[in-house]
């Protein structure tokens, strides 16, 4: 990875080598940070944190922590001019008061645009922006038809960032589907299998898409340097599975009972509205851009490899 290049030219000393700001230092952010450190970035990795309690852990991980809250824009003023590359992993707020907008991304852009130091920004969005595609193959040029408020907020964030990108910042959007890993909260479906949550019967089941957390982190790092300006990428593996088949596969690998198959009508009485929302959209993602433009070699090309590795 070209971290040792000097793309900034004759700038102030602190900008002569790339500085990466990670906004949203959760699971994927920490994985990306480890990759950046392995590529030669220790001491030049910044991480935004809304809580002072998290600062010692970030320092212990080799990151330079910055205290700031995306929900309190006044705390973000020091971000201006600090970083040449930004990895934006923070989700929109869940509160209903924000409607279909993402005030967190608005606040981040407002803080960063006070200087012209940022060269590239990578934002991890969601494939939920497409809505239901009836199981069809979807490319990045597919019209957006978000069906939930949380998906609308992602659309708003994408538009805000790409608008800012037209001022000269190379913005890349990674639309990610279901993220899994054995060492990630939520794991790789094991907890759901242990709860014996049902899945839809084969006739009513939906196609789902997946990406291992390690591969998503690798895509993030590559996009910081290889992502094309204002380009969208599907950060998805090559699996072609319906949801029930995924959990059947996970159950067989973990040695657990396969989940019960129920009709959609039965599911409405057994599952939460949030769980049902993920069973209401069906699509298959084309990941050609990820593999051929970002040149990512998936460590886990399908969920079978990822689940077996866990």
BELJOKA-V238582 format. One record per residue. N is the residue number from 0. RES is the residue in one small letter. SS is DSSP state (helix for helix, strand for strand, loop for the rest). PHI is phi in radians with two decimals (none if undefined). Layout:
# BELJOKA-V238582
N_RES_SS_PHI, N_RES_SS_PHI
This chain:
# BELJOKA-V238582
0_x_loop_none, 1_x_loop_-1.43, 2_x_loop_-1.31, 3_x_loop_-1.53, 4_x_loop_-1.24, 5_x_loop_-2.06, 6_x_loop_-1.39, 7_x_loop_-1.67, 8_x_loop_1.17, 9_x_loop_-1.46, 10_x_loop_-1.96, 11_x_loop_-0.95, 12_x_helix_-0.95, 13_x_helix_-1.23, 14_x_helix_-1.88, 15_x_loop_-1.28, 16_x_loop_-2.23, 17_x_loop_-1.00, 18_x_loop_-2.08, 19_x_strand_-1.91, 20_x_strand_-1.82, 21_x_strand_-1.79, 22_x_strand_-1.89, 23_x_loop_1.79, 24_x_loop_-1.62, 25_x_loop_-1.48, 26_x_helix_-1.04, 27_x_helix_-1.16, 28_x_helix_-1.06, 29_x_helix_-1.18, 30_x_helix_-1.14, 31_x_helix_-1.11, 32_x_helix_-1.08, 33_x_helix_-1.11, 34_x_helix_-1.14, 35_x_helix_-1.13, 36_x_helix_-1.14, 37_x_helix_-1.14, 38_x_loop_-1.53, 39_x_loop_1.85, 40_x_loop_-1.95, 41_x_loop_-1.04, 42_x_loop_1.53, 43_x_loop_-2.15, 44_x_strand_-1.92, 45_x_strand_-1.92, 46_x_strand_-2.34, 47_x_strand_-1.46, 48_x_strand_-2.36, 49_x_loop_-1.51, 50_x_loop_-2.18, 51_x_helix_-1.12, 52_x_helix_-1.14, 53_x_helix_-1.53, 54_x_helix_-1.09, 55_x_helix_-1.05, 56_x_helix_-1.16, 57_x_helix_-1.17, 58_x_helix_-1.10, 59_x_helix_-1.10, 60_x_loop_-1.48, 61_x_loop_1.51, 62_x_loop_-1.81, 63_x_strand_-1.64, 64_x_strand_-1.40, 65_x_strand_-2.20, 66_x_strand_-1.48, 67_x_loop_-2.99, 68_x_strand_-2.17, 69_x_loop_-1.10, 70_x_loop_-1.50, 71_x_strand_-2.31, 72_x_helix_-0.92, 73_x_helix_-1.09, 74_x_helix_-1.49, 75_x_helix_-1.80, 76_x_helix_-1.05, 77_x_helix_-1.30, 78_x_helix_-1.23, 79_x_loop_-1.04, 80_x_loop_1.45, 81_x_loop_-1.47, 82_x_loop_-2.17, 83_x_loop_-1.69, 84_x_strand_-2.39, 85_x_strand_-2.26, 86_x_strand_-1.93, 87_x_strand_-1.79, 88_x_loop_-2.03, 89_x_loop_-1.33, 90_x_loop_-1.36, 91_x_loop_-1.12, 92_x_loop_-1.17, 93_x_loop_-1.56, 94_x_loop_-1.09, 95_x_helix_-1.18, 96_x_helix_-1.15, 97_x_helix_-1.47, 98_x_loop_1.00, 99_x_loop_-1.67, 100_x_loop_-1.87, 101_x_loop_-2.08, 102_x_helix_-1.11, 103_x_helix_-1.19, 104_x_helix_-1.17, 105_x_helix_-1.00, 106_x_helix_-1.17, 107_x_helix_-1.12, 108_x_helix_-1.09, 109_x_helix_-1.04, 110_x_helix_-1.28, 111_x_helix_-1.26, 112_x_loop_-1.33, 113_x_loop_-1.18, 114_x_loop_-2.30, 115_x_loop_-1.93, 116_x_loop_-1.43, 117_x_loop_-1.32, 118_x_loop_-1.68, 119_x_strand_-2.46, 120_x_strand_-2.41, 121_x_strand_-2.01, 122_x_strand_-2.06, 123_x_strand_-1.63, 124_x_strand_-1.79, 125_x_strand_-2.32, 126_x_helix_-1.35, 127_x_helix_-1.12, 128_x_helix_-1.15, 129_x_helix_-1.48, 130_x_loop_1.19, 131_x_loop_-1.38, 132_x_loop_-2.04, 133_x_loop_0.99, 134_x_loop_1.35, 135_x_loop_-1.35, 136_x_strand_-1.26, 137_x_strand_-2.17, 138_x_loop_-1.79, 139_x_loop_-1.15, 140_x_loop_-1.49, 141_x_loop_-1.04, 142_x_loop_-1.01, 143_x_loop_-1.48, 144_x_loop_-2.43, 145_x_loop_-1.05, 146_x_loop_-1.95, 147_x_loop_-2.25, 148_x_helix_-1.09, 149_x_helix_-1.13, 150_x_helix_-1.25, 151_x_helix_-1.05, 152_x_helix_-1.13, 153_x_helix_-1.18, 154_x_helix_-1.04, 155_x_helix_-1.08, 156_x_helix_-1.13, 157_x_helix_-1.03, 158_x_helix_-1.13, 159_x_helix_-1.12, 160_x_helix_-1.22, 161_x_helix_-1.22, 162_x_helix_-1.10, 163_x_helix_-1.08, 164_x_helix_-1.04, 165_x_loop_-1.17, 166_x_loop_-1.48, 167_x_loop_2.17, 168_x_loop_-1.57, 169_x_strand_-1.44, 170_x_strand_-1.72, 171_x_strand_-2.09, 172_x_strand_-1.93, 173_x_strand_-1.82, 174_x_strand_-1.58, 175_x_strand_-1.84, 176_x_loop_-1.57, 177_x_strand_-1.17, 178_x_strand_-1.70, 179_x_strand_-2.37, 180_x_loop_-3.12, 181_x_loop_-1.11, 182_x_loop_-1.70, 183_x_loop_-1.95, 184_x_loop_-1.02, 185_x_loop_1.62, 186_x_loop_0.98, 187_x_loop_-2.24, 188_x_loop_1.73, 189_x_helix_-1.08, 190_x_helix_-1.08, 191_x_helix_-1.15, 192_x_helix_-1.12, 193_x_helix_-1.16, 194_x_loop_-1.38, 195_x_loop_1.03, 196_x_loop_-1.23, 197_x_loop_-1.32, 198_x_strand_-2.21, 199_x_strand_-1.30, 200_x_loop_-1.13, 201_x_helix_-0.99, 202_x_helix_-1.17, 203_x_helix_-2.01, 204_x_loop_-1.28, 205_x_loop_-2.10, 206_x_strand_-1.30, 207_x_strand_-2.16, 208_x_loop_-2.25, 209_x_strand_-2.50, 210_x_strand_-2.61, 211_x_strand_-1.23, 212_x_helix_-1.01, 213_x_helix_-1.16, 214_x_helix_-1.20, 215_x_helix_-1.13, 216_x_helix_-1.08, 217_x_helix_-1.15, 218_x_helix_-1.10, 219_x_helix_-1.04, 220_x_helix_-1.16, 221_x_helix_-1.09, 222_x_helix_-1.15, 223_x_helix_-1.02, 224_x_helix_-1.97, 225_x_helix_-1.80, 226_x_loop_-1.08, 227_x_loop_-1.42, 228_x_loop_-1.06, 229_x_loop_1.03, 230_x_strand_-1.77, 231_x_strand_-1.80, 232_x_strand_-2.27, 233_x_strand_-1.47, 234_x_strand_-1.54, 235_x_loop_-2.35, 236_x_loop_-1.44, 237_x_loop_-1.74, 238_x_loop_-1.16, 239_x_loop_-2.34, 240_x_strand_-2.26, 241_x_strand_-1.49, 242_x_helix_-1.01, 243_x_helix_-1.08, 244_x_helix_-1.15, 245_x_helix_-1.08, 246_x_helix_-1.25, 247_x_helix_-1.11, 248_x_helix_-1.09, 249_x_helix_-1.09, 250_x_helix_-1.08, 251_x_helix_-1.13, 252_x_helix_-1.22, 253_x_helix_-1.44, 254_x_loop_1.27, 255_x_loop_-1.97, 256_x_loop_-1.11, 257_x_loop_-1.18, 258_x_loop_-1.22, 259_x_loop_-1.20, 260_x_strand_-1.71, 261_x_strand_-2.31, 262_x_loop_-1.33, 263_x_helix_-1.09, 264_x_helix_-1.11, 265_x_helix_-1.17, 266_x_helix_-1.08, 267_x_helix_-1.08, 268_x_helix_-1.58, 269_x_helix_-1.91, 270_x_loop_-2.07, 271_x_loop_-1.33, 272_x_helix_-0.99, 273_x_helix_-1.15, 274_x_helix_-1.08, 275_x_helix_-1.15, 276_x_helix_-1.10, 277_x_helix_-1.32, 278_x_loop_-1.71, 279_x_loop_-1.87, 280_x_loop_-2.25, 281_x_loop_-2.28, 282_x_loop_-2.83, 283_x_strand_-2.16, 284_x_strand_-1.69, 285_x_loop_-1.46, 286_x_loop_-1.92, 287_x_helix_-1.01, 288_x_helix_-1.07, 289_x_helix_-1.02, 290_x_helix_-1.40, 291_x_helix_-1.86, 292_x_loop_-1.67, 293_x_loop_-1.39, 294_x_loop_1.03, 295_x_loop_-1.46, 296_x_loop_-1.70, 297_x_loop_-1.10, 298_x_loop_-1.25, 299_x_loop_-2.19, 300_x_loop_-1.07, 301_x_loop_-2.39, 302_x_helix_-1.17, 303_x_helix_-1.04, 304_x_helix_-1.09, 305_x_helix_-1.18, 306_x_helix_-1.23, 307_x_helix_-1.10, 308_x_helix_-1.16, 309_x_loop_-1.42
